[in-house]
Amino acid sequence: MHLGVQVPSFTWSQDQGLIGDTFATIAERAERAGLYSLWVMDHFFQISMVGPAENEMLEGWSALAFAAGRTNRIKLGTMVTGITYRHPGVLVKTATTLDVLSHGRAYFGIGAAWNEEEHKGLGVPFPPLAERFERLEETLQIAHQMWAGDQKSFNGSHYTLERPLNSPQSVQKPHPPILIGGTGEKKTLRMVAQYGDACNLFARMGKEELQRKLNILQDHCQTLGRPYTDIEKTTLDTIHLTRDGRNNTLSPNAAIDLFGNLAEMGIDQAIFNMPNVADLEPFDLLATRIVPEVEKIKVAGR
């Protein structure tokens, strides 16, 4: 089983001059701790579940490029890029650039987008939900075509690309893994089965609901003739790691148990954010106690 860390907030100090140094330190600590992946949100404003819109929010892909320059092994991804934020051809170029410059460490995290406030705030068109899903599917088709080196014109209902040239091509073959975020049963999970290499589900849904979503994904895979084992199953959670599990935080043993339970359900990678991510303690615990044990856990079905 793999572990990944997400950084959803950059509000660590009153001194904004420290944002880059702190984020670099987090990325370096995550890699040294043996974590498999590092993720940032792709938002323009902070989201209400994390803090006020006015809180610091870095643009996702350039933040990952910065992190790539400070690390050597850890994989890098957005959790996840909203389809409305960038033209599909430019988005594929952006992801490819990260993959090339990081020597093949990029994930392509993508979803249908939801935060209307930041769209209106920055003047980004925010079409209705049904159209956003149509645009998401066309973008997935464009991504597969560009990463296959197919330069013939793409003519969809929402996007027209006369020559979807992508040079240089990605280091990872056939392409960076495509992670589709979301839990929608009819559209999102079907797109995971048809176009994706990974899904991301909220761990907070609980074991019963998580299992139900995985079963629906498996049904879509069967309908489409896609091996269910082709899909990397990931979850997203918030955990507060401390040495002794004080004040309703998680101790290393409790964290290992939590990840083990997810592995029993077939979760390949548990991704989490940490309120104390700017502290050294959680990374020390990950490096010395948690990652070595979790990497020994066999994922059910693998």
Protein Blocks (a to p, Z undefined) as FASTA:
>chain_A
ZZddddfbfcfbfblklmmmmmmmmmmmmmmnopabdcddddfbdcfklmcfkbccddfk
lmmmmmmmmpckbccddddddfklpcfklmmmmmmmmmmmnnopaccdddebjalmlmmm
nopacddfklmmmmmmmmmmmmmmmmnopabdcddfkbccfblcdddddfbdcbdcddde
djbfklmmmmmmmmmmbdcddfknojklmmmmmmmmmmmmmmnopafklpccdddddddd
dfkopghiacfklmmmmmmmmmmnopabdcdddfklmpmklmmmmmmmmmmmmmmpcceh
ZZ
